[in-house]
Amino acid sequence: MLRKRIAWATHGCLEPFVPVAKTIPKQLAGIVARVATEISVGRGEDASGTVRTNARRASGRHTADSVIAALLL
């Protein structure tokens, strides 16, 4: 079914879909692997946001050790 949609999009009238439709077959293995493993970047993004927030809170501290200590609280 996906192949039919890709074929429709590459030969269809909607010009914005054509580049995407041509990219999907090239990246299909990665797309399938991503869907199959159900890996999400959400946890990494959450951790990054936490680190940034805590680093902002620790802005008065002048050493990396102080910032790390604040992150570990």
C-alpha positions in Angstrom: 0.0 0.0 0.0 2.8 2.4 0.8 4.4 1.8 -2.6 1.2 2.7 -4.3 0.9 5.9 -2.3 4.6 6.8 -3.2 3.9 6.1 -6.9 0.8 8.3 -6.7 2.7 11.1 -5.0 5.6 11.0 -7.4 3.3 11.1 -10.4 0.5 13.1 -8.9 -0.5 16.7 -9.3 0.6 17.9 -5.9 4.1 19.3 -6.5 5.0 19.6 -2.7 4.7 15.9 -2.3 7.0 14.9 -5.1 10.4 15.5 -3.4 9.1 13.8 -0.2 7.8 10.8 -2.2 11.2 10.5 -4.0 13.0 10.6 -0.6 10.9 7.9 1.1 12.2 4.9 -0.9 15.8 6.0 -0.3 15.2 6.1 3.5 12.7 3.2 3.7 15.0 0.9 5.6 15.5 3.5 8.3 11.8 4.4 8.4 10.8 0.8 8.8 13.5 0.2 11.5 12.3 3.3 13.4 8.7 2.2 13.4 9.6 -1.4 14.3 11.7 -0.6 17.3 9.4 2.1 18.6 12.4 4.2 19.6 11.5 7.8 20.5 13.6 10.9 20.9 11.2 12.1 23.6 13.3 10.9 26.5 16.4 12.5 25.1 14.6 15.8 24.5 13.2 15.7 28.0 16.6 15.2 29.5 18.0 17.9 27.4 15.3 20.3 28.5 15.9 19.4 32.2 19.6 20.0 31.8 19.1 23.4 30.2 16.6 24.5 32.8 18.9 23.5 35.7 21.9 25.1 34.0 19.9 28.4 33.7 19.0 28.1 37.4 22.7 27.6 38.2 23.7 30.6 36.2 25.3 32.3 39.3 27.7 29.5 39.8 31.0 29.8 38.0 32.3 26.3 37.8 31.2 23.2 35.9 31.2 21.3 39.2 28.6 23.7 40.6 26.3 23.2 37.6 26.7 19.4 37.7 25.9 19.4 41.4 22.8 21.4 40.7 21.8 18.9 38.0 22.2 16.0 40.3 19.9 17.4 43.0 
